[in-house]
């Protein structure tokens, strides 16, 4: 007889073994899911931006990746794009429910470094996301604000000139569904465009591409044409 045979025959021991097995299965499944999402998102970014060089860095084990996409083509819209994807901890079934309450969803932050000067600060931000920590618009008080409907979502549109408002309206008219897009920020003093998305496999390129095609219209020549 084994010294601890009475322990391994207890129902609680079998429950412990079963629970440990489920956690192991969940860990492997979650890591695979997050890796598949990350690879799909990074592929979509490359398909839209078409960089000449790219570097990918794992920044959080199974929950974070960073991409640096360099664009060296003459006449390109931008010189570089940085993207950070943070994922729910699908590999940790104990913490996943808490994370869904706190963070709610996967997140994709994209920064576009533009080659040409941007005309004015402006934002198109989903109303619910506008209240999240880290999404505060510093210059909101000096900008015009308009409540708009983009697809089934309520958005706030911040702008200085009517020309920029018209450009946003055209984007929403040509792209009736924002899909994964939750915030587009035009920041002239940094020569950057920020885009926040809720990424899913297969949706990043589909929803990012219309915004990327729209961007050339917001430069000074586009705004001047809009004022005429």
Protein Blocks (a to p, Z undefined) as FASTA:
>chain_A
ZZklmmmmpmklmmmmmmmmmmmmmmmmmmmmmmmmmmmmmmmmmmmnopabdcdddfeh
jlbccdddddfbghiabfbdcdddddddfklmklmmmmmmmnopacdddddddfbdcfbd
cddddfklmmpghiacfklmmpccddddehjbccddddfbfklmmmmmmmmmmmmbgkja
fbdcddfknopacddddddehilmmmmmmmmmmmmmmmmklmmmmmZZ
